[in-house]
Amino acid sequence: MFTNEGRSWGTYKSSSGAKRYISMDYLKK
């Protein structure tokens, strides 16, 4: 579920299996 404001954010799974939120801009760098 993403709002217009939240589309710049994504999720990734850490090695521990916990879900953490990071910005898509960070992934592009």
Contact map, one row per residue, 1 for C-alpha under 8 A:
11100000000000000000000000000
11111110000000000000000000000
11111110000000000000000000000
01111110000000000000000000000
01111111000000000000000000000
01111111100000000000000000000
01111111110000000000000000000
00001111110000000000001110000
00000111111000000000111100000
00000011111100000000111100000
00000000111110000011110000000
00000000011111000011110000000
00000000001111111111000000000
00000000000111111111000000000
00000000000011111100000000000
00000000000011111100000000000
00000000000011111110000000000
00000000000011111111000000000
00000000001111001111100000000
00000000001111000111110000000
00000000111100000011111000000
00000000111100000001111101100
00000001110000000000111111100
00000001110000000000011111110
00000001000000000000001111111
00000000000000000000011111111
00000000000000000000011111111
00000000000000000000000111111
00000000000000000000000011111
